[in-house]
Structures are given as structure tokens and as C-alpha cells.
Amino acid sequence: AKPEGATVNFDARAAGGAITSITGDSYAVGRIECDKPGVVTVQMSMGIEILQEDGTWSPRYYTGTQNIVFSDGSIGKTVVMSIGSSEIVIDGEKAAIDAAPIVQNSRTYVPFRALAEAFGAEVAYDEATQAVTATLGSNTVVMTIGSATYTVNGEEKTADVAPFISGGRTMVPVRFAAEAFGSKVIPTYDDNGATADVLFKL
């Protein structure tokens, strides 16, 4: 997967040739370039042959997937969340979160507290009123569970869907999360056209 309209290049020659024997820690290096900001999902496969006791060689194959964030060079945090994953990537560093983004009724929702705190915001929840307040720098966002109306620095706004509680966590639509913090949002999609990852750039 890659950002829409992006060109991605992989230079295998940077690896410096194939590894023919392993006597300790060994690695190969390649170069990946992308001409647009966003998330590039890279799947790499490796085949090796293992010498058996009977003197024959037996092939083994290994594969893995890695999300690589390409920013536009601007100053600010980059946060990546993946649908169904309880892992968040903040400026290239992985961390665990206690709720995963989901797709519901063709809309993508992310756990608000995890996203807000990834950006460095302070989040408070008033159980009596079901109001969630997030403060980031001079900006304060207040939303209410089940209500499409929210405020940014006291200015009332309306979203097209309301935040809701799932597994004890406040889930908000991606567009709302972007507007609340003034961030850019760049989604990536899987082979079936469904949202796979969401990149937030503050």
C-alpha cells in the first residue's frame, strides 16, 4: 500500500550484494523513496537454505510487513494508527494502546484519548455529563458522547456522526479527530479498498 498517486522506488543495490553465509549478526540495507507524505506498507520476503544433518539443503521462507512513515518535512508529530491494531507509531516509535481503530458503517473511528495523548494533549472525562475535554497548547476541544455537536476553543461545531463508547473508550471519526487538532489525515487502503492505516500529521 502507498499514498494515493505516490511513486515509490526501492533500490536493492544499496544492500551491497547477497549474504552467502551467516556467522553472527548479519543484515542487508535497501533504500525506499516516496514522493508524497503518507504511509508505505512494505512486505519483504527472504529465502534461505538450511544444511540438514544428512548433508542436504532444505529451503525456508520468511516474510514480514512494515509500515514506513514518509513526512512532508514540516515540523510536528506524525502518528499512525492501523485498523484492528492495538499498536500506535509516534514519530517512528511503536507503542501499545488499549483500544484499536475500527470501521463501522463504512466510517473509520479511532480511540480519541490514545490519539490526543500521542500528540501531547491532556485529556479529561466527566462521567456525569459524558463530556471529553482535550487540551493541546492553546486549543481546547470538548465533545459529548452521543452528540454530534462539539466545541473548539468555545466555538460550536457540528460533525456528521457522534462519538461513541466502545470497550470503555471514546471512539471518534477520523475527520473529527483531524479537525479537532488541526492535523492532516492521510489514509491508506488494502487490496479490497478498505481503510488499512491512518496517518495524522500535526
C-alpha positions in Angstrom: 0.0 0.0 0.0 1.1 3.6 -0.6 -0.3 7.2 -0.5 -2.7 7.8 -3.4 -0.9 9.0 -6.5 2.6 8.4 -5.0 5.6 6.9 -6.7 7.6 4.5 -4.5 11.1 3.3 -5.5 13.1 0.6 -3.9 16.9 0.4 -4.6 18.1 -3.1 -3.8 21.6 -2.3 -5.0 22.1 -0.3 -1.7 22.2 -3.7 0.0 25.7 -4.3 -1.2 25.1 -7.8 -2.5 23.7 -11.0 -1.2 24.6 -12.6 2.1 26.1 -16.0 1.4 26.9 -17.2 4.9 26.0 -16.1 8.4 28.5 -16.3 11.2 27.0 -13.7 13.5 24.6 -10.8 13.3 24.1 -10.1 9.6 21.9 -7.6 7.8 21.2 -6.1 4.4 20.2 -2.5 3.7 18.0 -1.2 0.9 16.7 2.3 0.1 13.0 3.2 -0.2 11.8 6.5 -1.6 8.3 8.0 -1.7 7.4 11.3 -3.4 4.3 12.0 -1.2 3.7 12.1 2.5 1.9 9.1 3.9 2.3 5.5 4.9 4.0 3.0 2.7 3.4 -0.6 3.6 6.3 -2.8 2.6 6.2 -6.6 2.5 9.6 -8.3 2.3 10.3 -12.0 1.8 13.5 -13.9 2.4 14.5 -17.3 1.3 17.3 -19.3 3.0 18.7 -22.8 2.8 19.5 -24.7 5.9 22.0 -27.5 5.9 20.4 -30.7 7.3 22.2 -33.5 9.3 22.1 -35.8 6.2 24.0 -33.2 4.2 21.1 -32.0 2.1 19.9 -28.4 2.0 16.3 -27.5 3.0 14.7 -24.2 1.9 13.0 -21.9 4.4 11.0 -18.8 3.5 10.2 -15.9 5.8 8.1 -12.8 5.2 7.2 -9.7 7.2 5.3 -6.4 6.7 6.5 -3.0 7.9 4.7 0.4 7.8 7.1 3.2 6.9 6.0 6.9 7.5 7.1 9.5 5.0 6.5 13.0 6.2 6.4 16.2 4.2 9.3 17.7 6.1 7.2 20.0 8.2 7.7 20.3 12.0 5.3 18.4 14.1 4.4 14.9 15.3 3.4 12.1 13.0 1.0 9.5 14.4 0.0 6.3 12.6 -2.9 4.0 13.6 -3.9 0.8 11.9 -7.4 -0.7 11.8 -7.7 -3.5 14.3 -4.3 -3.0 15.8 -3.5 -2.1 19.4 -0.2 -0.6 18.3 0.4 3.1 17.5 3.5 4.6 15.8 4.5 8.0 17.1 7.3 9.7 15.1 8.5 6.2 14.1 8.4 4.8 17.6 6.0 2.0 18.4 3.8 2.0 21.5 0.8 -0.1 22.8 -2.7 1.4 23.1 -5.7 -0.2 24.9 -8.2 0.3 22.0 -7.8 -0.3 18.3 -9.2 1.8 15.4 -12.3 0.3 13.8 -14.5 0.7 10.7 -18.2 0.9 11.4 -20.9 1.7 8.9 -18.2 2.5 6.3 -16.6 5.1 8.7 -13.2 4.9 10.3 -13.1 5.6 14.1 -10.0 6.0 16.3 -9.6 5.9 20.1 -9.6 9.6 21.0 -7.6 9.5 24.2 -4.8 7.5 22.6 -4.6 9.9 19.6 -4.8 13.0 21.8 -2.1 11.8 24.2 0.1 10.8 21.3 0.1 14.5 20.3 0.9 15.5 23.8 -2.6 16.7 24.8 -4.2 16.4 28.2 -7.5 14.5 28.2 -10.2 14.6 30.9 -13.5 12.7 31.0 -16.6 13.8 33.0 -18.6 10.7 33.7 -21.7 12.7 34.9 -22.0 14.7 31.7 -20.1 12.2 29.4 -18.0 15.2 28.2 -14.5 14.6 27.0 -12.1 17.6 27.1 -8.7 17.6 25.3 -6.2 20.4 25.7 -3.3 20.8 23.4 -1.3 24.0 23.7 -3.8 26.9 23.5 -6.5 24.8 21.9 -9.3 23.1 23.9 -11.7 20.6 22.4 -14.9 19.5 24.2 -17.2 16.8 22.9 -20.0 14.8 24.4 -20.7 11.1 23.9 -23.7 10.6 21.6 -23.7 14.2 20.4 -22.6 15.4 17.0 -22.0 18.9 18.5 -18.6 19.8 19.9 -16.6 23.0 20.6 -13.1 24.1 19.7 -11.9 27.0 21.9 -15.6 27.7 22.7 -16.7 27.8 19.1 -19.5 25.4 18.4 -19.2 23.0 15.5 -21.2 20.0 14.2 -19.8 16.7 13.0 -21.8 14.4 10.7 -21.6 11.5 13.2 -21.3 11.4 17.0 -18.6 9.9 19.1 -19.5 6.7 21.0 -18.1 4.4 23.7 -16.6 1.0 22.6 -14.9 -1.2 25.2 -14.9 1.7 27.7 -13.0 4.0 25.2 -14.3 7.1 23.3 -14.2 6.4 19.6 -14.3 9.4 17.2 -14.5 9.6 13.4 -11.1 10.3 11.7 -12.3 13.6 10.2 -13.4 14.9 13.6 -10.1 13.9 15.1 -8.3 15.8 12.3 -10.3 19.0 12.7 -10.1 18.9 16.5 -6.3 19.1 16.4 -5.8 20.9 13.1 -3.9 17.9 11.7 -3.6 16.4 8.2 -5.0 13.0 7.7 -3.7 10.5 5.1 -5.4 7.1 4.9 -4.0 4.0 3.1 -6.1 1.2 1.8 -5.8 -2.6 1.5 -6.3 -4.6 -1.7 -10.1 -4.6 -1.2 -10.3 -0.8 -0.9 -10.9 -0.8 2.8 -9.0 1.6 5.1 -5.9 -0.1 6.5 -3.9 2.7 8.2 -4.5 6.3 9.1 -1.6 8.8 9.3 -2.1 12.0 11.3 0.4 14.8 10.8 0.3 17.7 13.2 
